[in-house]
């Protein structure tokens, strides 16, 4: 039986800002956007979340919910620095580390020596070292597969540690709302609700053949996960054809400047993931989904390598101007990097583009 951890930093960007500026501690802090209502929330402190504020929310709505919130411009260099520090701690326990973003990762600690063979004790030790080394808290989920470890890490935030044992896995999934299942987005959730599938126990009523008719190639995963089964390994190294990030907004964006501000953390996330794998990209793709659900992409490819957030954002800015964004409301934005190559083989990045 595998022993999998999902580790997720608590309110990562906002927590770093509160750590570095004691005057912000205990106050509702919003990273991204501005108090005049421009832009989009990248993340926020737990004090702000009590007002109903969340990531991807338009700043204008955040101001209405919490007029006293403190808005902070993102400092991605600081966030990346702490991320590298935390990832280094992870790798002291296992080589099987799969980073998902700056602030979260899966670890397979099945073969980790010591700790009486306990994954929970390993998670507790990692939490201690992260707190001592960074002054920040991290929540940990412990289970026998990735799906349940991810669910477990969300249960006791912030500074949480939760275990879902093999004996408890199936019962936990049976009560889990279908919208919280890995791979179930809003559209799939609506389709499942139309079939009477609201929690994991409802999914158990469907045969594999019935699920295949409704959901195609994703059916075997849904069939297994309803039974607490997830065969996905922690992939420390894998060949990637593309790396990307996207977000759906609670309220449609209408101003291009707000869209560009929302794209900044997406570009940062994609570039950081790419850099962590020692890759560069030769193609940048912008994904736009309008309010009426029409979806388009715009891409730029070059023989020069894109390796920095700034170079990617220069391209994204140009691609955004080649869409109807600003004339049509936008509900989703995404940035994807492809044409990946080892960083050592990348030639000088394209510097010709400017805002």
C-alpha positions in Angstrom: 0.0 0.0 0.0 1.4 3.4 -1.0 1.9 6.2 1.4 1.1 9.6 -0.2 1.3 13.1 1.1 -0.3 16.2 -0.3 1.3 19.3 1.1 -0.2 22.7 0.6 1.0 26.0 2.0 -1.6 28.1 3.8 -2.7 31.3 2.0 0.8 31.3 0.6 1.3 34.7 -1.0 -0.6 36.5 1.7 1.1 34.6 4.5 4.5 35.7 3.1 3.4 39.3 3.1 2.1 39.1 6.7 5.4 37.4 7.7 7.5 40.1 6.1 5.4 43.0 7.4 4.3 42.6 11.0 1.8 45.5 10.5 -0.3 43.2 8.2 -0.6 40.4 10.7 -4.2 39.8 11.8 -5.5 42.1 9.1 -7.5 41.1 5.9 -4.8 41.1 3.2 -5.5 40.7 -0.5 -2.7 40.0 -2.9 -3.5 41.2 -6.4 -6.0 43.8 -7.5 -6.2 47.3 -6.0 -8.5 49.2 -3.6 -9.9 51.2 -6.4 -11.5 48.1 -7.7 -9.1 47.3 -10.5 -7.8 43.8 -11.1 -8.5 40.4 -9.6 -7.7 38.8 -6.3 -4.7 36.3 -6.7 -5.0 35.1 -3.1 -5.9 36.5 0.3 -5.3 35.9 4.0 -7.7 33.9 6.2 -8.8 37.1 7.8 -10.1 38.2 4.4 -11.6 34.9 3.6 -14.0 35.3 6.6 -15.7 38.1 4.5 -16.2 35.7 1.6 -13.3 36.8 -0.5 -11.5 34.2 -2.6 -9.0 33.9 -5.4 -10.1 35.0 -8.9 -12.7 37.4 -7.4 -12.8 40.8 -9.0 -11.2 43.4 -6.7 -14.3 45.6 -6.9 -16.4 42.9 -5.2 -13.7 42.3 -2.6 -13.7 45.9 -1.7 -17.5 45.9 -1.2 -17.2 42.8 1.0 -14.4 44.2 3.1 -13.7 47.9 2.7 -10.8 47.7 5.2 -8.9 45.1 3.3 -5.2 45.8 2.6 -4.3 45.3 -1.1 -0.7 44.2 -1.8 1.0 44.0 -5.2 2.4 40.5 -5.8 6.1 39.9 -5.2 6.7 36.8 -7.2 10.4 36.7 -6.7 9.8 36.5 -2.9 7.2 33.7 -3.4 9.5 31.7 -5.7 12.3 32.0 -3.2 10.2 30.5 -0.4 8.9 27.9 -2.7 12.4 26.7 -3.5 13.2 26.6 0.2 10.1 24.4 0.9 10.7 22.1 -2.0 14.2 21.5 -0.7 12.7 20.4 2.6 10.4 18.0 0.8 13.3 16.4 -1.0 15.1 15.6 2.2 12.4 12.9 2.7 12.0 11.4 -0.7 13.0 11.9 -4.4 9.4 11.2 -5.4 8.2 14.8 -5.2 5.7 16.1 -7.8 5.3 19.9 -7.5 1.9 21.2 -8.7 2.6 24.9 -8.2 4.6 27.2 -6.1 2.7 26.2 -2.9 1.8 22.6 -3.2 3.2 19.2 -4.1 2.6 15.4 -3.8 5.2 13.2 -2.1 5.4 9.4 -2.2 7.0 8.5 1.1 6.3 4.7 0.9 10.1 3.9 0.9 11.2 6.7 3.3 13.2 5.2 6.2 12.7 6.0 9.8 9.7 7.5 11.5 8.5 4.0 12.5 7.2 3.7 8.9 4.5 6.3 9.6 3.6 8.7 6.8 1.8 10.8 9.4 4.9 11.2 11.5 6.8 12.3 8.3 4.1 14.9 7.5 4.3 16.2 11.1 8.1 16.5 10.8 7.8 18.3 7.5 5.3 20.7 9.0 7.7 21.5 11.8 10.6 22.1 9.5 8.6 24.4 7.2 7.4 26.4 10.2 11.0 26.7 11.6 12.6 27.4 8.3 10.1 29.8 6.8 7.9 31.1 9.6 4.9 29.8 7.6 2.4 27.0 8.0 1.6 24.2 5.7 -1.3 21.8 5.7 -0.8 18.1 5.1 -3.1 15.3 3.8 -2.0 11.7 4.3 -3.5 8.8 2.5 -2.9 5.8 0.2 -3.5 7.6 -3.1 -3.2 11.1 -4.6 -7.0 11.8 -4.7 -7.6 11.2 -1.0 -4.3 12.9 0.1 -5.4 16.0 -1.7 -8.9 15.9 -0.1 -7.3 15.3 3.3 -5.1 18.4 3.1 -8.1 20.6 2.6 -10.0 19.4 5.7 -8.3 21.1 8.6 -6.8 24.2 7.1 -4.9 26.2 8.1 -1.9 24.3 9.7 -3.9 21.1 9.3 -2.8 17.4 9.3 -5.5 14.9 8.3 -5.2 11.1 7.7 -7.6 9.1 5.5 -6.8 5.4 6.0 -7.4 2.6 3.5 -10.2 1.4 5.7 -11.9 4.8 5.6 -11.3 5.7 2.0 -14.4 4.3 0.3 -16.8 5.7 3.0 -15.2 9.2 2.7 -15.6 9.2 -1.0 -19.3 8.1 -0.7 -20.2 11.3 1.1 -18.0 13.6 -1.0 -19.8 16.2 -3.2 -19.2 15.4 -6.8 -17.9 18.9 -7.5 -14.9 18.2 -5.3 -13.8 15.1 -7.3 -10.5 15.5 -9.2 -11.2 16.1 -12.9 -14.8 17.2 -12.4 -15.2 20.8 -13.6 -18.3 22.9 -13.6 -19.6 21.5 -16.9 -19.1 17.9 -15.9 -20.6 18.6 -12.5 -23.7 19.9 -14.2 -23.9 16.8 -16.4 -23.5 14.5 -13.3 -26.2 16.4 -11.4 -28.5 15.9 -14.4 -27.9 12.2 -14.1 -28.7 12.3 -10.3 -25.1 12.1 -9.3 -24.5 14.5 -6.4 -22.1 12.6 -4.1 -19.8 9.6 -4.5 -22.4 7.1 -3.4 -24.6 8.2 -6.3 -21.7 7.5 -8.7 -21.5 3.9 -7.4 -24.9 3.1 -8.9 -23.5 3.4 -12.4 -21.7 0.7 -14.3 -18.5 1.3 -16.1 -20.4 0.9 -19.4 -23.0 3.5 -18.4 -20.3 6.0 -17.4 -18.4 5.4 -20.6 -21.6 6.3 -22.6 -21.9 9.5 -20.6 -18.3 10.6 -20.0 -16.1 8.7 -22.5 -12.5 8.2 -21.7 -12.8 9.7 -18.2 -15.2 7.0 -17.2 -12.7 4.5 -15.8 -11.2 7.1 -13.5 -14.7 8.1 -12.2 -15.6 4.4 -11.7 -12.4 3.7 -9.7 -12.4 6.9 -7.7 -16.0 6.3 -6.5 -14.5 3.2 -4.8 -11.6 5.1 -3.3 -9.2 3.8 -6.0 -6.6 6.1 -7.7 -3.7 4.5 -9.5 -2.0 7.7 -10.5 1.7 7.6 -9.4 3.6 10.6 -7.9 5.6 11.6 -11.0 8.9 13.2 -10.0 10.1 13.3 -13.6 8.0 13.1 -16.7 8.2 14.4 -20.2 5.8 17.3 -20.5 4.4 18.4 -23.8 2.9 21.5 -22.2 2.7 23.4 -18.9 -0.1 25.7 -18.2 -2.5 27.4 -15.7 -6.0 28.8 -16.0 -8.7 30.2 -13.8 -12.4 30.7 -14.1 -13.7 33.9 -12.6 -16.7 34.2 -10.2 -17.7 37.3 -12.2 -16.9 38.0 -15.8 -14.1 40.4 -16.5 -14.8 43.2 -18.9 -11.7 45.4 -18.8 -8.5 44.3 -20.6 -6.3 45.8 -17.8 -8.1 43.5 -15.3 -7.6 40.5 -17.6 -3.8 41.3 -17.9 -3.6 41.5 -14.1 -5.4 38.1 -13.8 -3.0 36.6 -16.4 0.1 37.7 -14.4 -0.1 35.0 -11.7 -1.1 32.4 -14.3 2.1 33.2 -16.3 4.1 33.1 -13.1 2.7 29.7 -12.2 3.4 28.2 -15.6 7.0 29.7 -15.8 7.8 28.5 -12.3 6.7 25.0 -13.0 8.6 25.0 -16.3 11.8 26.4 -14.6 11.5 23.7 -11.9 11.8 21.1 -14.6 14.7 22.9 -16.2 12.8 23.6 -19.4 12.2 26.5 -21.7 9.3 27.1 -24.1 9.1 28.0 -27.7 5.3 28.5 -27.9 3.0 30.6 -25.7 -0.7 30.1 -25.9 -3.5 32.3 -24.5 -6.9 30.7 -23.8 -10.0 32.8 -23.5 -13.5 31.7 -22.7 -16.1 34.3 -23.2 -19.2 34.7 -21.0 -21.3 32.8 -23.6 -18.9 29.9 -23.2 -17.3 30.3 -26.7 -13.7 29.4 -26.3 -10.7 30.5 -28.4 -6.9 30.3 -28.3 -4.2 32.5 -29.7 -0.6 31.3 -29.9 2.9 32.6 -30.8 5.8 30.4 -31.6 9.4 31.4 -32.0 12.8 29.9 -32.4 13.9 31.9 -29.4 13.2 30.4 -26.0 10.7 31.9 -23.5 12.0 31.3 -20.0 10.8 34.3 -17.8 7.5 35.6 -16.6 8.2 38.9 -18.3 8.9 37.5 -21.7 5.7 35.3 -21.5 3.6 38.3 -20.4 4.9 40.4 -23.3 3.5 37.7 -25.7 0.3 37.2 -23.7 -0.4 41.0 -23.9 -0.1 40.9 -27.6 -2.2 37.8 -28.0 -4.9 39.3 -25.8 -5.2 42.3 -28.1 -5.9 39.9 -30.9 -9.1 38.7 -29.3 -12.5 40.3 -28.6 -11.6 40.6 -24.9 -12.7 44.1 -23.8 -15.6 44.0 -26.3 -17.0 40.7 -24.9 -17.0 39.7 -21.2 -14.5 37.0 -20.3 -15.2 34.2 -17.8 -11.9 32.2 -18.1 -8.3 32.9 -18.9 -5.4 30.5 -19.3 -1.7 30.5 -20.3 0.0 27.4 -21.7 3.7 27.0 -22.5 4.6 24.3 -25.1 7.4 23.5 -27.5 9.3 22.6 -24.4 13.1 21.9 -24.5 15.8 21.5 -22.0 17.0 24.8 -20.7 20.6 24.1 -21.7 19.5 23.9 -25.3 17.4 27.1 -25.2 18.8 30.0 -27.1 18.5 33.6 -26.0 15.0 34.6 -25.2 13.0 36.9 -27.5 13.6 40.5 -26.3 11.9 42.3 -29.2 8.5 42.4 -27.7 7.6 45.3 -25.3 4.4 46.4 -23.7 
